Amino acid sequence: MTWLITGGAGFIGAHVVRAMAAAGERTVVLDDLSTGSADRLPPGVPLETGTVLDRATVDRVLREHAVTGIVHIAGKKQVAESVARPLYYYRENVEGIRVLLEAAAEAGTGRFLFSSSAAVYGMPDVDLVTEDTPCAPINPYGESKLAGEWLVSAVGRAHGMATASLRYFNVAGAATPELGDAGVFNLVPMVFERLDAGERPRVFGDDYPTPDGTCVRDYIHVEDIASAHVAAARRLAADPDASLVLNIGRGEGVSVTEMIDVIREVTGHRDAAVEVTGRRPGDPARVVAAADRIRAELDWTARHGVKEMVASAWAGWRRRHP
Ligand code: WQD
């Protein structure tokens, strides 16, 4: 197999490329470098600079590298930006996957793995979110991921492609400091930023119906996300009829307060006080994956805990903010 990894120069994509390469899979990366960076790629992995929206580029890359499977990770992922710029999100995420699937179908590429998100569930009112929990996204970002999943399964059925959509829960951590996330829009880097600036980390609401009043999430190490892709890619390679939708989570709920406690310990800011602000609009009280289906289907479970996520993320942060 030769796997095309779109978005392979981005934060999650580069971890997937690294894990696929370590597992002996041949890969080629297509990335427009809008948020990715070529120096994230391991040596020997070819980089094609371009966008999945450009059909001619996609056709050429599929042909020249004799691609037999696609891992589609390229996309836009900021919830607030998607609310402000829905047309942009639908173009990048929905039109992007449409073009890629059309090219794959015409080229006869038989395997397609898609990066989806727990954002497809919206505000799930269940203790553990299973893949059968109804999808009800509450922002254009989540809508664009759900539309992508629909296309993936419909095209897979119509054109005889093995497919998988992987719904990531809250990704954190880094395999190495160099591969750390440069973005600052999630809880862990936002807390780092405040602590580094000598400011109090913000807690967006402590009056939720959860044990300590703060929101509960299922945090997952990006290396575990990457190993789940390797397992899914192997399954698709072995099973041309596969049509999978899988949560990638740990099934363990961690509250904002608990996460900040781990961050205090790891960063040495032991006595840092927090500032409780109002709730952030659109935040569900609790989103935790049921991780049974991926275990059953791929024999995969997460290996890393919250402390390793925070410690590895902090090493990356320190490297960028010496
Ligand atoms: C986690 C919790 C905040 C910052 C989003 C998207 C999701 C996926 C991942 C992309 C929440 C709280 C945060 C802070 C806080 N996106 N928080 N203080 O919102 O669960 O998920 O990112 O693929 O689709 O919705 O992640 O890291 O922003 O927030 O209290 O300074 O931390 O309210 O409860 P979220 P997050």
Residues whose N, C-alpha, C, O or C-beta is under 5 A from the ligand:
A	BS01	WQD	K77 V79 S117 A119 F185 N186 L187 M190 R202 V203 F204 C215 R217 V256 R280 D283
